[in-house]
Amino acid sequence: MLETQVPIVSVVHGWAAGLGFHIALASDFCLAADDTKFWEPFMARGLSPDSGAAWLLPRLIGMVRTRRLLMLGEELSGAQAAAWEIIHEAHAPTDLAAAADEFTNRIATGPTVALGLTKWLLQSGNGLDLDRHLHNEAMALELATRSDDFKAGLAAFREKREAEFQGR
């Protein structure tokens, strides 16, 4: 999930425990109902974390909050997960489907080459020094400028209108 260039959106309502929680974490974007329950059940079962949770959570929310989730097994509501910036948005359960449709449409109609390259830059930037990262940005920018979506975006800028991307 982290390595594919296609943006992944997860939408969660109800319980997301263990691997279900980790899939939401690994998604590029996660929307949830505000009454969703996120939970790491490992301590309650005498287990240590799996699926990369002990690697990913500290990078998202820091070590102090990660310890609360992994070592104490505290549950998070969707609203609290949004406040902690574990997920991107929390909505009333009755509004979640419409919010998810609007959100995914925004991504689906975006410039797919630029989205994929940006995802790659964000993922590959961990652990790189600035010079190497700037080199990767220059390569990605050159690839993006070859896309039809860049041409559409440039034309829209010149014509002072919204771009209509084709995903190429």
Order of alpha helices (4+ residues) and beta strands (2+ residues): beta-beta-alpha-beta-beta-alpha-alpha-beta-alpha-beta-alpha-alpha-alpha-alpha
